Amino acid sequence: MNVLLKEIFAHKPNFVCKPTGEELLLIPLKDNVADFNQYLVLNQLGAYIWEALNSSITIDLLQEKILTEFEVTQEQLYADLEQFIPELHRFTCPK
């Protein structure tokens, strides 16, 4: 999963973020223009994960950061990340 995090981070500059209350719209840029035909809506945790992505992030460090900020069990968090990170990767790193 660390590889997926690194690849997502590498593609971060290709997206613009627009906060909408408690959610964050993740909008891809195509030719330096926002493509509103496709976007991803991130909830508070998803937005936190997006903001936490950096060149040195690991899944262990990400889990540690989330556990200090959100009320969630480690088991539930791991299950959620196992599902969310690949979905975020599919959206941000198109083939």
C-alpha positions in Angstrom: 0.0 0.0 0.0 3.0 2.3 0.5 3.6 2.2 -3.3 0.0 3.3 -3.9 0.5 6.2 -1.5 3.7 7.3 -3.3 2.0 7.2 -6.7 -1.0 9.1 -5.5 1.3 11.8 -4.0 3.1 12.0 -7.3 -0.1 12.9 -9.1 -1.3 15.4 -6.5 -0.3 18.4 -8.6 -2.7 17.2 -11.3 -5.7 18.0 -9.1 -7.4 21.0 -7.7 -9.3 20.8 -4.4 -12.5 22.8 -3.6 -13.8 22.7 -0.1 -17.6 22.4 0.1 -18.5 22.5 3.8 -17.3 19.3 5.4 -16.5 17.7 2.0 -13.6 18.3 -0.4 -14.1 18.1 -4.2 -11.0 16.6 -5.9 -11.1 17.8 -9.5 -8.6 16.7 -12.2 -6.8 19.2 -14.3 -6.5 18.6 -18.0 -4.3 21.0 -20.0 -4.3 23.3 -16.8 -8.1 23.5 -16.8 -10.4 21.9 -14.2 -12.4 19.0 -15.7 -15.7 19.2 -13.9 -17.1 16.2 -15.8 -15.4 14.0 -13.3 -14.6 14.6 -9.7 -14.3 12.8 -6.4 -16.1 13.9 -3.3 -14.0 13.3 -0.2 -15.5 13.2 3.3 -13.7 14.7 6.3 -11.4 11.6 6.7 -10.8 11.3 2.9 -9.8 15.0 2.8 -7.5 14.5 5.8 -5.8 11.7 4.0 -5.4 13.7 0.9 -3.9 16.6 2.8 -1.6 14.2 4.8 0.0 12.8 1.6 3.6 13.8 1.2 6.8 12.3 -0.2 7.7 10.5 3.1 4.2 9.2 4.1 3.9 5.5 4.8 0.7 3.6 5.6 1.9 3.1 9.2 2.5 6.8 9.7 -0.8 7.7 8.0 -2.6 5.3 10.4 -0.8 6.8 13.4 -1.8 10.3 12.3 -5.5 9.4 11.7 -5.7 7.5 15.1 -4.7 10.7 16.9 -7.2 12.9 15.1 -10.3 10.6 14.7 -12.2 8.3 17.0 -11.8 5.0 15.2 -10.5 1.6 16.1 -7.3 0.5 14.5 -9.0 -2.5 13.0 -11.8 -0.4 11.5 -9.3 2.1 10.2 -7.1 -0.6 8.6 -10.2 -2.0 6.8 -11.3 1.4 5.6 -7.8 2.2 4.3 -7.6 -1.1 2.5 -10.7 -0.1 0.6 -10.1 3.7 0.2 -6.5 3.9 -0.9 -6.9 1.6 -3.9 -10.0 3.6 -5.0 -8.2 6.9 -4.6 -5.3 5.4 -6.6 -7.7 4.4 -9.4 -9.1 7.9 -9.6 -5.8 9.8 -9.3 -3.5 7.6 -11.3 -5.3 6.7 -14.5 -3.5 4.3 -16.8 
